[in-house]
Amino acid sequence: MLEELPQENIVIVAQNISSGGGAVLLKQTLRQASTKKSVVCIINDTFQIEPLPGVEFIRMPRSIFARLKIDLVILKNYNTPNTAALYFGNFPPLLPLPIKTYVFCQNRYIVGPLDLKVSKIFAIKVALQKTLFKLCSRKEHTFIVQTKTMAALVKQSLHFSPMLKVLPFTEKISWEKIRFENKPNNQKPFLYVASGEPHKNHLNLIMAWEALSSKFGLHPELVLILNAENYPILHKTLVDIASQKRLNVRIVDEMEHSNLLNAIANSVTIYPSLFESFGLPLVEANQLNAPIVASDREFVRDVCDPQETFDPMSTESIATAVVAFLNKNP
């Protein structure tokens, strides 16, 4: 992403990035620091990252007050020629900045409709985030998204016609680091890499695995990459269902990205998400020529051409797509 920005000095505000796809994309972006004269990155107190050449890190707590302080720090210390601010975590600055400002939008909740059942607390949180996004967005900002679908949603969410850059950025995978196993597709595990937000649709997926067992007599392995510490209730629910139904399901905590790429290369990526701003695991599976079985949704077609698709709201449809994939790969 940094290569696409013309300014020599970049201040990246990534205070609300912690894990998942956002963390992967931030680290990939920071590895482009050599293309700039200087890169300053503001991260939160708990974000884990190794020192990188050409990058100065500043740590701030995760709070609205710290966010205001960040804007004031940029106004005081980085209001210089040929400098730009890149707000990496969806939200524009709270204050108007005199320097060029880019806003990277990767959270579809903020710009798209909330068309799924969630708790009242979650719905209120999203409503507040949408309001903050609209109030702080300005015509002089340039919004960076990764797909045409997200570009359309950003346009629809704002009361003005925004400046947009569609940058489907991701690092090219180093093939020499990938260890491919010589297994036919029908013997590979199905792998779902996702955080635990409601739209990731874990419950429908595991119930589809119950349908595969009870209705079709099939027991393919399903591996879920899910952070138990961040999503303890969902994690326990999935463990309990898999145990009670005696399903061939393993739940694995987050792993190093290099290990994750090896897992993707030797699995069938299954992706039942209801919506995404990008879908990084789909992109990586596509780069690795790994088979994909995914939701029949526009965000999927933005980044790959899956072998099988399904209605993510229907457990029967998910199960039928898995059966179809297995039948085509005997």
C-alpha positions in Angstrom: 0.0 0.0 0.0 2.8 2.5 0.9 4.2 2.1 -2.6 0.9 3.6 -4.0 1.1 6.8 -1.8 3.1 9.6 -3.4 4.2 11.3 -0.1 7.7 10.6 1.2 6.8 10.7 4.9 4.0 8.5 6.3 2.4 8.4 9.7 0.3 5.3 10.1 -2.4 5.3 12.8 -3.1 1.7 13.7 -4.1 2.1 17.3 -7.2 -0.2 17.1 -5.5 -3.0 15.2 -4.8 -6.1 17.4 -5.1 -9.4 15.5 -6.6 -11.2 12.5 -6.5 -10.0 8.9 -6.0 -6.4 10.0 -2.8 -7.3 11.8 -1.5 -9.3 8.8 -2.2 -6.4 6.4 -0.6 -3.9 8.7 2.6 -5.9 9.0 2.7 -6.4 5.2 2.3 -2.7 4.7 5.1 -1.9 7.2 7.5 -4.1 5.3 7.2 -1.6 2.4 8.8 1.1 4.6 12.0 1.1 2.6 10.0 2.8 -0.2 9.6 5.9 2.0 11.9 8.5 3.6 10.3 8.0 7.0 7.5 5.9 8.4 6.0 6.4 11.9 3.4 3.8 13.1 1.2 4.4 16.1 0.0 1.1 17.6 -1.7 0.1 20.8 0.0 -1.1 24.0 -0.6 -4.8 23.4 0.1 -5.2 19.7 2.9 -7.6 19.1 5.4 -6.8 16.4 9.1 -7.2 15.9 11.2 -4.0 15.2 11.3 -3.2 11.5 14.0 -1.2 9.7 12.8 2.2 8.7 9.8 2.2 11.0 9.5 4.2 14.3 6.8 2.8 16.6 4.8 4.9 19.0 2.5 3.1 21.5 -0.8 4.5 22.7 -3.7 3.0 24.6 -6.9 2.0 22.9 -9.4 4.7 23.8 -11.3 7.6 22.2 -9.2 10.0 24.3 -6.0 8.5 23.0 -7.3 8.8 19.5 -7.8 12.6 20.1 -4.3 12.8 21.5 -3.0 11.1 18.3 -4.6 13.7 16.1 -3.0 16.4 18.3 0.4 14.8 18.1 0.2 14.6 14.3 -0.9 18.3 14.2 2.1 19.3 16.4 4.9 17.0 15.2 4.1 15.8 11.7 2.5 18.8 10.0 5.3 19.0 7.4 5.6 19.1 3.6 5.3 15.9 1.7 3.8 14.1 4.7 0.6 12.1 4.8 -1.4 10.3 7.5 -2.7 6.8 6.9 -5.6 5.9 9.3 -5.4 2.2 9.1 -8.3 1.1 11.3 -11.4 2.3 9.4 -12.0 5.6 11.2 -10.9 9.0 10.0 -9.2 11.5 12.3 -11.4 13.2 14.9 -9.9 16.5 14.0 -9.3 18.0 10.5 -5.7 17.7 9.5 -3.8 20.0 7.2 -1.8 17.2 5.7 -3.0 14.6 3.2 -5.1 12.0 4.9 -5.9 8.5 3.8 -8.5 6.2 5.5 -8.2 2.5 5.0 -11.7 0.9 5.3 -11.7 -2.8 6.0 -14.7 -3.1 8.3 -17.9 -3.7 6.4 -20.1 -3.2 9.4 -19.2 0.5 9.4 -20.2 1.1 5.7 -22.7 -1.6 4.9 -26.1 -2.8 6.2 -26.2 -4.9 9.4 -28.3 -7.6 7.8 -27.9 -10.3 10.4 -29.1 -11.1 13.9 -26.9 -9.7 16.6 -27.2 -8.7 20.3 -28.6 -5.3 21.2 -25.2 -4.2 22.6 -23.5 -5.2 19.4 -26.1 -3.4 17.3 -25.7 -0.2 19.4 -21.9 -0.4 19.1 -22.1 -0.7 15.3 -24.6 2.2 15.1 -22.2 4.4 17.1 -19.3 3.4 14.8 -21.3 4.2 11.7 -22.2 7.6 13.2 -18.5 8.4 14.1 -17.4 7.3 10.6 -19.9 9.6 8.9 -19.3 12.6 11.2 -15.5 12.5 10.8 -15.3 11.7 7.1 -14.4 14.7 4.9 -14.3 15.5 1.2 -10.5 16.0 1.4 -9.9 12.4 2.7 -9.0 9.7 0.3 -10.6 6.3 1.2 -8.6 3.2 0.5 -10.5 -0.1 0.0 -9.5 -3.5 -1.4 -12.5 -4.4 -3.6 -15.1 -2.7 -5.9 -17.8 -4.0 -3.6 -16.3 -2.0 -0.6 -15.9 1.0 -2.8 -19.6 1.0 -3.7 -20.5 0.6 0.0 -18.3 3.6 1.1 -19.9 5.7 -1.6 -23.4 4.8 -0.4 -22.6 5.4 3.3 -21.4 9.0 2.8 -23.4 12.2 2.0 -20.7 13.3 -0.4 -18.8 11.7 -3.3 -15.6 10.5 -1.8 -12.2 10.1 -3.3 -11.5 6.4 -3.5 -8.5 4.1 -4.2 -9.1 0.4 -4.8 -5.9 -1.3 -3.8 -6.3 -5.1 -3.5 -2.9 -5.3 -1.8 -1.3 -8.4 -0.3 2.2 -9.7 -0.4 3.2 -12.3 -2.9 3.7 -15.6 -1.2 7.3 -17.0 -1.2 6.7 -20.4 -2.7 10.1 -21.7 -1.5 8.8 -21.5 2.1 5.7 -23.6 1.4 5.8 -27.3 2.1 3.2 -29.0 -0.1 2.0 -32.5 0.9 1.1 -35.0 -1.7 -2.5 -35.6 -0.8 -5.5 -35.8 -3.1 -8.1 -33.1 -2.5 -10.7 -35.5 -1.0 -8.2 -36.4 1.8 -7.3 -32.9 2.7 -8.9 -31.2 5.8 -11.4 -28.3 5.3 -9.9 -25.2 6.8 -11.7 -22.1 8.0 -9.5 -19.1 9.1 -11.6 -16.4 10.7 -12.2 -14.2 13.7 -15.3 -14.8 15.8 -17.6 -12.0 14.8 -21.2 -12.9 14.0 -20.9 -12.6 10.3 -18.2 -15.2 10.2 -21.0 -17.7 10.5 -19.3 -20.5 12.5 -22.5 -22.0 13.9 -24.0 -22.7 10.5 -20.7 -24.2 9.4 -20.5 -26.6 12.4 -24.1 -27.6 12.0 -23.4 -28.3 8.3 -20.7 -30.7 9.6 -23.4 -32.4 11.8 -25.6 -32.7 8.6 -22.6 -34.3 6.7 -22.3 -36.9 9.5 -26.0 -37.6 10.1 -27.5 -37.3 6.6 -24.7 -38.2 4.3 -22.5 -40.5 6.5 -19.5 -38.4 5.7 -16.8 -37.3 8.2 -14.3 -35.0 6.5 -12.0 -33.2 8.9 -12.8 -29.5 9.7 -10.1 -27.3 11.2 -11.2 -24.0 12.6 -8.6 -21.3 13.3 -10.1 -19.3 16.1 -8.6 -17.3 19.0 -10.1 -18.7 22.2 -9.0 -15.8 24.3 -10.7 -13.2 22.1 -13.9 -15.3 21.6 -14.3 -17.5 24.6 -18.1 -18.0 24.4 -18.0 -18.9 20.7 -15.0 -21.2 21.2 -16.7 -23.1 24.1 -20.0 -23.4 22.1 -18.1 -24.9 19.1 -16.1 -27.3 21.3 -19.3 -28.4 23.0 -21.2 -29.0 19.8 -18.3 -30.9 18.2 -17.9 -33.1 21.3 -21.6 -33.8 21.8 -22.2 -34.6 18.1 -18.8 -36.5 17.8 -17.8 -34.4 14.8 -14.5 -34.6 13.1 -13.7 -31.0 14.1 -10.5 -29.5 15.5 -10.3 -25.9 16.8 -6.8 -24.4 16.7 -5.7 -21.1 18.2 -4.1 -18.5 15.9 -0.7 -19.5 14.5 2.2 -17.8 12.9 1.4 -16.5 9.4 4.1 -18.7 7.7 2.6 -21.8 9.4 -0.9 -20.7 8.4 0.1 -20.4 4.8 1.4 -24.0 4.9 -1.9 -25.1 6.4 -3.9 -23.3 3.7 -1.7 -24.8 1.0 -2.5 -28.3 2.2 -6.2 -27.9 2.9 -9.5 -27.1 1.2 -10.4 -23.5 2.3 -14.1 -23.3 3.3 -15.5 -19.9 3.8 -19.1 -19.5 5.0 -18.8 -15.8 5.9 -21.9 -13.6 5.2 -19.9 -10.6 4.1 -16.3 -9.3 4.0 -14.4 -6.2 3.0 -11.7 -8.4 1.4 -11.3 -12.0 2.6 -7.5 -12.4 3.0 -7.6 -16.2 3.4 -9.5 -16.5 0.1 -6.8 -14.5 -1.6 -4.0 -16.5 -0.1 -5.7 -19.8 -1.0 -6.1 -18.6 -4.5 -2.5 -17.6 -4.7 -1.5 -21.1 -3.5 -3.8 -22.8 -6.0 -5.6 -24.4 -3.0 -9.2 -25.5 -3.6 -11.9 -23.2 -2.3 -15.5 -23.9 -1.2 -17.2 -20.6 -0.3 -20.3 -18.5 0.1 -22.2 -17.5 -3.0 -21.6 -13.8 -2.3 -20.2 -10.9 -4.3 -17.2 -10.4 -2.0 -16.0 -14.0 -2.9 -16.2 -13.4 -6.6 -14.2 -10.1 -6.1 -11.1 -12.1 -5.2 -11.4 -15.7 -6.4 -13.3 -18.4 -8.4 -14.3 -21.1 -5.9 -14.7 -24.7 -7.0 -18.1 -24.9 -5.2 -20.4 -22.3 -3.7 -23.3 -22.4 -1.3 -25.9 -20.3 0.5 -24.2 -19.5 3.8 -27.5 -19.1 5.6 -28.4 -22.7 4.8 -26.6 -25.5 6.6 -28.0 -28.0 4.0 -26.6 -25.9 1.2 -23.1 -25.8 2.9 -23.2 -29.6 3.4 -24.4 -30.2 -0.2 -21.5 -28.1 -1.5 -19.0 -30.1 0.5 -20.5 -33.4 -0.8 -20.3 -32.0 -4.4 -16.7 -31.1 -3.9 -15.8 -34.5 -2.5 -17.7 -36.3 -5.3 -15.8 -34.3 -8.0 -12.5 -35.1 -6.3 -12.7 -38.9 -5.6 
